[in-house]
Amino acid sequence: MPASVILGAQWGDEGKGKITDLLSEKADIVVRYQGGNNAGHTIVIGDQKFALSLIPSGVLYPTVTPVIGNGVVVDPRWFFEEKAALTKRGIDPSKVKISNNAHLIMPYHRKLDAVIERYLGSAMIGTTKRGIGPAYTDKFSRVGIRIQDLFDEKIFLEKLDVALKMKNKILVKVYNQLPLDFEEIAEEYLGYADRLAPHVTDTSLLVYDAITSGKNVLFEGGQGTLLDIDHGTYPFVTSSNPTAGGAPVGIGVGPTLIDNVIGVTKAYISRVGTGPFPTELLDETGDAMIDIGGEYGVVTGRRRRCGWLDMVALRYSARINGLTEIALTKLDVLSHFDPIKIATAYTANGETYTEFPRQQRVLYECEPQYEELPGWNVDISKVNRWEDLPANARAYVERVEELAGVPIRTVSVGPGRIATLDREA
C-alpha cells in the first residue's frame, strides 16, 4: 500500500471508516482530502464505537500521522471538540496535522447554510447545516479565510471585516436575520491560533516526502462518488470532489504518485437526504434494510433511504474513479433477504440505460431492471474465511465483481475490525 485512495463508490455511508481503519494498520499517514465535519465515519473496535467526522480515521493508531489537507474546510470549534472527545477515551490526537491552506468554516457560513435550506423549502438539498457549502462558495469566490490567516492578526481582521459586512447584508436584507457581531467572531477565532499552531504545517510537503521516501500513505475521502460536485447527482450533492481526482488536489501532490484506488460499496445501496435514487425500496423490504443495517447518519442521525445494489451506478463509479479494487461491506445484512436483487440496467421512455444517464430527469423516471439471485438465509457475521461463506453468498459477491469489472478483495460481514474477509489471504 504505497499511496492509495479509499473512497465511497455510492452515495456515501458505505462503511469507509471501517475499511480505512483496517488499512490504517499498515499506513504511516492517513489523509483527509476534502469535505468537512459533514462526513461521518464509524469504527467499531471490540465493544467500543468511535464516530469521527473531521479527524482522519488513522488517529486510532499510535503509529499513524493523521493529516487534514488543504481541500478540507475546517471548523476549529468542531476540531477541538472532537479532539477532546478522543483524548477523554484514551486516544492521542496531538499528532494530527492540518494544512495551513485549509479554509475555515466561519459562524456566518453555518448561519447561511441553515437559512438557505429553509428558504429553499421543498427544493432543499438536505445539507447537514454545518456551513460546508457556504465555506466552499467563499473559497471559490476568493473571499475565504484560511487557517494561515489566523497567525497574522491584521490580515485576519481585514478579511473578516470584508466578509462579514457582505454576509450581514445578505442575512439582514435577504433572510430577515439579525447581523453577526464582528468583535465576537474575531475574539473567538483569534483565540484558536495558539491552540491550532502545533497542528498546522505544510501538509503537501509532508505527504510528498512520505510517499517519495517509500512510506505508506492512505488518502481518505468523505461522502461518496455520487455526491461529487461535478460527477454526482447535482444539485443533490456535496460541495467538493470525493472522487479520486480530488485526492491529489486536496493535499497537493501529483496524481502519478497514487498507486491504488479502492472503492467501498455496500452489498446494497443507501443515500441520505433528497435526490434521485433509482433502486430505492419504499416498502417493507426497504424498511427492513434500514432497521437491520442500522441505517442512520453518523453526523446527523437522519434515517437513510435504502435499496438493492445498483450496478449502473457502481460501474459509473468504477470508471470515473479508476477503481483498482472494491471493498464490499454489510454483506451480512443481506442474510435476511431471499431472493436478492441486483439492478443491471435502467429503462425510461422506451430506452435502456446500462451506463449512468447524462440527464438527471432520467434518474427520476427510470425503472431499474433486476437480476435475481438466491439468498443464503444464515448468519454469516462470525465467518472469518472466504471459503467458509455459504455458496450463495460467495456467488453473490462473484456476480457483483463480474458486473462491476473490478476485483473485490475485501468483504465485510459485520461492523467490527475482525468481521472482515480478505479473499487473497
C-alpha positions as CSV (number, residue, x, y, z in Angstrom):
1,M,0.0,0.0,0.0
2,P,2.4,2.7,-1.1
3,A,-0.1,5.5,-1.9
4,S,-3.7,4.5,-2.0
5,V,-7.0,6.4,-2.2
6,I,-10.0,4.9,-0.4
7,L,-13.4,6.4,-1.3
8,G,-17.1,5.8,-1.3
9,A,-18.4,4.3,-4.5
10,Q,-22.0,5.1,-3.8
11,W,-23.9,8.0,-2.1
12,G,-21.7,7.8,1.0
13,D,-22.3,5.8,4.2
14,E,-20.7,2.7,2.6
15,G,-18.6,1.8,5.7
16,K,-15.4,3.7,4.6
17,G,-14.4,4.3,8.2
18,K,-14.1,0.6,8.9
19,I,-12.1,-0.2,5.7
20,T,-9.9,2.8,6.3
21,D,-9.3,1.7,9.8
22,L,-8.3,-1.7,8.6
23,L,-5.9,-0.3,6.0
24,S,-4.5,2.2,8.5
25,E,-2.8,-0.6,10.4
26,K,-0.1,-0.6,7.7
27,A,-0.2,3.1,6.9
28,D,2.3,5.8,8.1
29,I,0.0,8.7,7.1
30,V,-3.8,8.9,6.7
31,V,-5.0,12.0,4.8
32,R,-8.5,13.6,4.6
33,Y,-8.5,15.4,1.3
34,Q,-12.0,17.1,1.1
35,G,-15.2,17.8,2.9
36,G,-15.5,18.8,6.5
37,N,-17.4,17.8,9.6
38,N,-20.3,16.7,7.5
39,A,-18.7,13.4,6.7
40,G,-19.1,10.8,9.5
41,H,-17.1,7.6,9.8
42,T,-18.0,4.9,12.4
43,I,-15.3,2.5,13.6
44,V,-16.0,-0.4,15.9
45,I,-13.1,-1.9,18.0
46,G,-14.3,-4.6,20.3
47,D,-17.1,-3.2,22.3
48,Q,-16.1,0.4,21.6
49,K,-17.6,2.6,18.8
50,F,-15.8,5.7,17.5
51,A,-17.7,8.2,15.4
52,L,-15.3,10.5,13.6
53,S,-16.3,13.3,11.2
54,L,-13.3,15.7,10.8
55,I,-10.2,14.0,12.2
56,P,-8.9,11.2,9.9
57,S,-9.6,7.6,10.9
58,G,-5.9,6.8,11.3
59,V,-5.9,8.7,14.6
60,L,-6.8,5.4,16.3
61,Y,-3.3,4.0,15.6
62,P,-0.4,5.5,17.6
63,T,2.0,4.9,14.7
64,V,-0.1,6.9,12.1
65,T,0.1,10.6,11.4
66,P,-3.4,11.9,10.6
67,V,-3.5,14.7,8.1
68,I,-6.2,17.2,7.2
69,G,-5.4,18.5,3.7
70,N,-5.9,21.8,2.0
71,G,-9.1,20.5,0.3
72,V,-10.9,20.2,3.6
73,V,-12.9,23.1,5.2
74,V,-12.2,23.2,8.9
75,D,-14.5,24.3,11.7
76,P,-12.0,24.9,14.6
77,R,-14.6,24.6,17.3
78,W,-15.6,21.2,16.0
79,F,-12.0,20.1,15.7
80,F,-11.3,20.9,19.3
81,E,-14.5,19.2,20.5
82,E,-13.6,16.0,18.5
83,K,-10.0,16.2,19.8
84,A,-11.2,16.5,23.4
85,A,-13.6,13.6,22.9
86,L,-10.8,11.4,21.6
87,T,-8.5,12.4,24.5
88,K,-11.2,11.5,27.0
89,R,-11.3,8.0,25.6
90,G,-7.5,7.5,25.7
91,I,-6.7,8.3,22.0
92,D,-3.9,10.8,21.4
93,P,-4.9,13.4,18.7
94,S,-1.9,15.7,19.3
95,K,-0.2,14.2,16.2
96,V,-2.9,15.5,13.8
97,K,-1.5,17.8,11.2
98,I,-3.6,20.4,9.4
99,S,-2.8,22.2,6.1
100,N,-2.1,25.9,6.5
101,N,-4.0,26.4,3.3
102,A,-7.2,24.8,4.5
103,H,-10.2,27.2,4.6
104,L,-12.1,28.0,7.8
105,I,-15.8,27.4,8.4
106,M,-17.0,30.7,10.0
107,P,-20.1,31.3,12.0
108,Y,-21.8,33.1,9.1
109,H,-21.2,30.0,7.0
110,R,-23.2,27.9,9.4
111,K,-25.9,30.6,9.7
112,L,-26.3,30.9,5.9
113,D,-26.4,27.2,5.4
114,A,-29.3,26.9,7.8
115,V,-31.4,29.8,6.4
116,I,-30.8,29.0,2.8
117,E,-32.1,25.4,3.4
118,R,-35.2,26.8,5.0
119,Y,-35.6,29.3,2.1
120,L,-35.4,26.5,-0.5
121,G,-38.3,24.7,1.1
122,S,-39.3,21.6,-0.8
123,A,-36.3,22.1,-3.1
124,M,-33.8,21.9,-0.2
125,I,-30.6,20.0,-0.8
126,G,-30.6,18.2,2.5
127,T,-27.3,19.6,3.9
128,T,-26.0,19.0,7.4
129,K,-26.2,22.7,8.0
130,R,-22.6,22.7,9.2
131,G,-21.6,25.5,6.9
132,I,-19.6,23.4,4.4
133,G,-21.3,24.6,1.2
134,P,-21.0,28.3,2.0
135,A,-17.4,27.9,3.1
136,Y,-16.6,26.3,-0.3
137,T,-18.5,29.1,-2.0
138,D,-16.3,31.7,-0.3
139,K,-13.2,29.7,-1.2
140,F,-14.0,29.7,-4.9
141,S,-15.2,33.3,-4.8
142,R,-11.8,34.2,-3.3
143,V,-13.2,35.8,-0.2
144,G,-12.5,32.8,2.1
145,I,-10.3,32.9,5.2
146,R,-7.6,30.3,5.6
147,I,-6.1,28.8,8.7
148,Q,-2.8,30.6,8.0
149,D,-4.6,33.9,8.3
150,L,-5.2,33.3,12.0
151,F,-1.5,33.8,12.5
152,D,-1.5,37.3,11.0
153,E,-4.0,39.3,13.1
154,K,-4.0,42.2,10.7
155,I,-4.8,40.1,7.6
156,F,-7.4,38.1,9.5
157,L,-9.3,41.2,10.7
158,E,-9.2,42.8,7.3
159,K,-10.6,39.7,5.7
160,L,-13.2,39.2,8.4
161,D,-14.3,42.8,8.1
162,V,-14.9,42.5,4.3
163,A,-16.6,39.1,4.5
164,L,-18.8,39.9,7.5
165,K,-20.1,43.2,6.0
166,M,-21.2,41.3,2.9
167,K,-22.7,38.4,4.8
168,N,-24.6,40.6,7.3
169,K,-26.2,42.4,4.4
170,I,-27.4,39.1,3.0
171,L,-28.6,37.8,6.4
172,V,-30.4,41.0,7.3
173,K,-31.8,42.2,3.9
174,V,-32.5,38.9,2.2
175,Y,-33.3,36.4,5.0
176,N,-34.5,38.8,7.7
177,Q,-31.9,37.6,10.3
178,L,-30.0,39.5,12.9
179,P,-26.5,40.5,12.0
180,L,-23.5,38.7,13.5
181,D,-21.1,40.5,15.7
182,F,-17.6,41.3,14.3
183,E,-15.8,41.6,17.7
184,E,-17.3,38.3,19.0
185,I,-16.2,36.4,15.9
186,A,-12.7,38.0,15.9
187,E,-12.1,37.1,19.6
188,E,-13.3,33.5,19.2
189,Y,-11.2,32.8,16.1
190,L,-8.0,34.6,17.0
191,G,-8.3,32.6,20.2
192,Y,-7.8,29.4,18.2
193,A,-4.5,30.4,16.8
194,D,-2.2,29.3,19.6
195,R,-4.2,26.1,20.1
196,L,-4.0,25.3,16.4
197,A,-0.3,26.2,15.9
198,P,1.1,22.8,16.9
199,H,-1.1,21.1,14.3
200,V,-0.6,23.4,11.4
201,T,2.1,22.7,8.7
202,D,2.8,22.4,5.0
203,T,0.9,19.1,4.6
204,S,1.7,19.0,0.9
205,L,5.4,18.8,1.6
206,L,4.8,16.4,4.5
207,V,2.9,13.9,2.3
208,Y,5.2,14.3,-0.7
209,D,8.2,13.5,1.4
210,A,6.5,10.5,2.9
211,I,5.5,9.0,-0.5
212,T,8.8,9.6,-2.1
213,S,10.7,8.0,0.8
214,G,8.6,4.8,0.5
215,K,6.2,5.3,3.3
216,N,2.6,4.1,3.1
217,V,0.0,6.9,2.6
218,L,-3.7,6.4,2.6
219,F,-6.0,9.2,1.2
220,E,-9.4,9.1,2.9
221,G,-12.4,10.5,1.0
222,G,-15.6,11.7,2.7
223,Q,-19.1,11.3,1.4
224,G,-19.3,9.3,-1.9
225,T,-18.8,9.4,-5.6
226,L,-22.5,10.1,-6.4
227,L,-22.3,13.1,-4.2
228,D,-19.4,14.6,-6.1
229,I,-20.0,18.3,-7.0
230,D,-19.0,17.6,-10.7
231,H,-19.9,13.9,-11.2
232,G,-22.7,13.3,-8.7
233,T,-26.5,13.7,-8.9
234,Y,-26.3,17.5,-9.0
235,P,-27.7,19.6,-7.2
236,F,-28.2,17.0,-4.5
237,V,-24.5,16.6,-3.9
238,T,-21.8,17.9,-1.6
239,S,-19.6,20.9,-2.3
240,S,-16.3,19.2,-3.0
241,N,-14.8,16.3,-5.0
242,P,-14.9,13.0,-3.1
243,T,-13.8,11.2,-6.3
244,A,-10.3,10.0,-6.8
245,G,-9.3,13.1,-8.8
246,G,-10.0,15.2,-5.7
247,A,-7.2,13.5,-3.7
248,P,-4.1,14.9,-5.4
249,V,-5.7,18.4,-5.5
250,G,-6.9,18.2,-1.9
251,I,-3.4,17.5,-0.5
252,G,-1.1,19.0,-3.2
253,V,0.7,16.0,-4.7
254,G,0.9,14.9,-8.3
255,P,-1.6,12.2,-9.5
256,T,1.3,10.0,-10.7
257,L,2.2,9.4,-7.1
258,I,-1.0,7.5,-6.4
259,D,-0.8,3.7,-6.9
260,N,-4.3,2.3,-6.0
261,V,-7.9,3.5,-5.8
262,I,-10.1,1.4,-3.5
263,G,-13.9,1.9,-3.8
264,V,-16.1,1.0,-0.9
265,T,-19.6,-0.2,-1.6
266,K,-22.4,-1.8,0.4
267,A,-23.9,-5.1,-0.7
268,Y,-27.0,-2.9,-1.2
269,I,-27.2,0.9,-1.5
270,S,-28.4,3.8,0.5
271,R,-28.4,7.6,0.5
272,V,-29.4,10.3,3.0
273,G,-31.2,13.5,2.1
274,T,-33.1,14.3,-1.0
275,G,-32.3,13.5,-4.7
276,P,-32.9,10.7,-7.2
277,F,-32.5,7.1,-6.2
278,P,-33.5,4.6,-8.9
279,T,-33.4,1.4,-6.7
280,E,-35.0,2.9,-3.6
281,L,-37.3,0.5,-1.8
282,L,-40.4,2.2,-0.4
283,D,-41.8,-0.9,1.1
284,E,-41.3,-3.4,3.9
285,T,-38.1,-4.7,2.4
286,G,-36.6,-1.2,2.4
287,D,-37.7,-0.7,6.0
288,A,-36.1,-4.0,7.0
289,M,-32.8,-2.9,5.3
290,I,-32.8,0.3,7.3
291,D,-33.5,-1.4,10.6
292,I,-31.2,-4.4,10.2
293,G,-28.4,-2.3,8.7
294,G,-28.7,0.4,11.3
295,E,-29.0,2.9,8.5
296,Y,-28.9,6.2,10.4
297,G,-26.5,9.0,9.7
298,V,-23.3,9.2,11.8
299,V,-23.3,13.0,11.8
300,T,-27.0,13.9,11.6
301,G,-28.8,10.8,12.9
302,R,-31.1,11.0,9.8
303,R,-32.8,7.9,8.5
304,R,-31.2,6.7,5.3
305,R,-33.1,5.6,2.2
306,C,-32.2,2.0,1.1
307,G,-32.5,-0.1,-2.0
308,W,-31.0,-3.0,-3.9
309,L,-27.4,-2.7,-5.2
310,D,-27.3,-0.6,-8.4
311,M,-24.7,-1.8,-10.8
312,V,-25.3,1.0,-13.3
313,A,-24.1,3.4,-10.6
314,L,-21.3,1.2,-9.4
315,R,-19.9,0.8,-13.0
316,Y,-20.0,4.6,-13.4
317,S,-18.2,5.0,-10.1
318,A,-15.5,2.4,-11.2
319,R,-15.0,4.3,-14.4
320,I,-14.7,7.9,-13.2
321,N,-12.5,6.9,-10.2
322,G,-10.4,4.4,-12.0
323,L,-11.0,1.8,-9.2
324,T,-8.3,-0.8,-8.9
325,E,-10.3,-2.8,-6.3
326,I,-13.6,-2.9,-4.4
327,A,-14.3,-3.4,-0.7
328,L,-17.8,-4.8,-0.3
329,T,-19.4,-4.1,3.1
330,K,-22.5,-5.2,5.0
331,L,-22.9,-8.5,3.2
332,D,-24.3,-9.8,6.5
333,V,-27.4,-7.6,6.2
334,L,-28.5,-9.5,3.0
335,S,-28.6,-12.7,5.0
336,H,-32.2,-11.7,5.9
337,F,-33.4,-11.5,2.3
338,D,-34.3,-14.1,-0.3
339,P,-34.3,-13.7,-3.2
340,I,-31.7,-10.9,-3.5
341,K,-31.9,-8.4,-6.4
342,I,-29.2,-6.5,-8.4
343,A,-30.1,-3.7,-10.8
344,T,-28.2,-4.3,-14.0
345,A,-29.8,-1.6,-16.2
346,Y,-32.5,1.2,-16.2
347,T,-35.4,1.7,-18.6
348,A,-37.1,5.1,-19.3
349,N,-39.3,6.2,-22.1
350,G,-38.6,3.1,-24.1
351,E,-34.9,3.4,-23.8
352,T,-32.5,1.1,-21.9
353,Y,-29.6,2.5,-20.0
354,T,-26.6,0.4,-19.0
355,E,-24.5,3.5,-18.3
356,F,-25.4,6.3,-15.9
357,P,-27.8,8.7,-17.7
358,R,-26.5,12.1,-18.6
359,Q,-29.7,13.8,-17.7
360,Q,-31.0,14.0,-14.1
361,R,-34.6,13.8,-15.3
362,V,-34.0,10.2,-16.5
363,L,-32.9,9.1,-13.0
364,Y,-36.3,10.2,-11.6
365,E,-38.2,8.5,-14.4
366,C,-36.2,5.3,-14.8
367,E,-37.3,1.8,-13.8
368,P,-34.4,-0.5,-12.6
369,Q,-34.1,-3.8,-14.4
370,Y,-33.3,-6.5,-11.9
371,E,-31.4,-9.8,-11.8
372,E,-32.4,-12.2,-9.0
373,L,-30.0,-14.3,-7.0
374,P,-30.8,-16.8,-4.3
375,G,-30.2,-15.8,-0.7
376,W,-28.4,-17.8,1.9
377,N,-30.6,-17.4,4.9
378,V,-27.9,-18.0,7.6
379,D,-26.0,-15.7,9.9
380,I,-22.5,-15.0,8.4
381,S,-21.3,-12.4,10.9
382,K,-19.0,-14.9,12.6
383,V,-17.4,-16.2,9.4
384,N,-13.7,-15.4,9.2
385,R,-12.6,-17.1,6.0
386,W,-13.9,-16.6,2.5
387,E,-14.1,-20.3,1.9
388,D,-16.5,-20.7,4.8
389,L,-19.2,-18.4,3.4
390,P,-22.3,-20.1,2.1
391,A,-22.1,-20.9,-1.6
392,N,-24.9,-18.4,-2.4
393,A,-23.1,-15.6,-0.6
394,R,-19.9,-16.3,-2.5
395,A,-21.9,-16.4,-5.7
396,Y,-23.4,-13.0,-5.0
397,V,-20.0,-11.4,-4.4
398,E,-18.6,-13.0,-7.5
399,R,-21.6,-11.8,-9.6
400,V,-21.1,-8.2,-8.3
401,E,-17.4,-8.4,-9.2
402,E,-18.2,-9.7,-12.7
403,L,-20.8,-6.9,-13.3
404,A,-18.5,-4.2,-11.9
405,G,-15.5,-5.3,-13.9
406,V,-13.3,-4.6,-10.8
407,P,-11.9,-7.2,-8.4
408,I,-13.4,-7.5,-4.9
409,R,-10.7,-8.2,-2.5
410,T,-12.3,-7.3,0.9
411,V,-15.7,-8.5,2.1
412,S,-17.1,-7.2,5.4
413,V,-19.6,-9.4,7.3
414,G,-20.1,-7.2,10.4
415,P,-19.2,-3.9,11.9
416,G,-16.1,-4.9,13.9
417,R,-12.5,-5.0,12.7
418,I,-12.3,-8.8,12.8
419,A,-15.5,-9.3,10.8
420,T,-13.6,-8.8,7.5
421,L,-12.6,-11.4,4.9
422,D,-9.6,-11.0,2.7
423,R,-10.2,-13.0,-0.5
424,E,-6.4,-13.1,-1.2
425,A,-5.4,-14.2,2.2
